Amino acid sequence: MRCLNLPSRRAAERLSFIYEGTFRQAVGRTRDTDWLSMIDKDWPQVKDRLETWLRPENFDKNGQQYKSLREF
């Protein structure tokens, strides 16, 4: 992701992606690219957290969440 795209970076981090590094002037362009990752051994715990957050009982009748993803 473009290193200046902070909303995307925050979204990836909320989903438990880990910052790995920055490719400077990636692909020959005058922009930097940040790399984030999630490895397979981390996925089961992340998946459980996401599924718990997305359960219908975490949302009111208007679709508003009771608890944020960070609270799980």
Contacts in CASP RR format, 6 or more apart in sequence:
PFRMAT RR
TARGET T0000
AUTHOR 0000-0000-0000
METHOD contacts of the structure
MODEL  1
MRCLNLPSRRAAERLSFIYEGTFRQAVGRTRDTDWLSMIDKDWPQVKDRL
ETWLRPENFDKNGQQYKSLREF
1 8 0 8 1.000
1 9 0 8 1.000
1 12 0 8 1.000
1 33 0 8 1.000
1 34 0 8 1.000
1 36 0 8 1.000
2 8 0 8 1.000
2 31 0 8 1.000
2 32 0 8 1.000
2 33 0 8 1.000
2 34 0 8 1.000
3 9 0 8 1.000
3 22 0 8 1.000
3 31 0 8 1.000
3 32 0 8 1.000
3 33 0 8 1.000
3 34 0 8 1.000
4 31 0 8 1.000
9 19 0 8 1.000
9 34 0 8 1.000
9 36 0 8 1.000
12 36 0 8 1.000
13 19 0 8 1.000
13 36 0 8 1.000
14 69 0 8 1.000
14 70 0 8 1.000
15 38 0 8 1.000
15 46 0 8 1.000
15 50 0 8 1.000
15 69 0 8 1.000
16 38 0 8 1.000
16 42 0 8 1.000
16 46 0 8 1.000
16 49 0 8 1.000
17 36 0 8 1.000
17 37 0 8 1.000
17 38 0 8 1.000
18 36 0 8 1.000
18 37 0 8 1.000
18 38 0 8 1.000
19 34 0 8 1.000
19 35 0 8 1.000
19 36 0 8 1.000
20 35 0 8 1.000
20 36 0 8 1.000
20 37 0 8 1.000
21 34 0 8 1.000
21 35 0 8 1.000
22 32 0 8 1.000
22 33 0 8 1.000
22 34 0 8 1.000
22 35 0 8 1.000
23 32 0 8 1.000
23 33 0 8 1.000
23 35 0 8 1.000
24 32 0 8 1.000
25 31 0 8 1.000
25 32 0 8 1.000
26 32 0 8 1.000
26 33 0 8 1.000
27 33 0 8 1.000
38 46 0 8 1.000
49 69 0 8 1.000
49 72 0 8 1.000
50 69 0 8 1.000
52 58 0 8 1.000
52 72 0 8 1.000
53 65 0 8 1.000
53 67 0 8 1.000
53 68 0 8 1.000
53 69 0 8 1.000
53 72 0 8 1.000
58 65 0 8 1.000
58 66 0 8 1.000
58 67 0 8 1.000
59 65 0 8 1.000
59 66 0 8 1.000
60 66 0 8 1.000
END
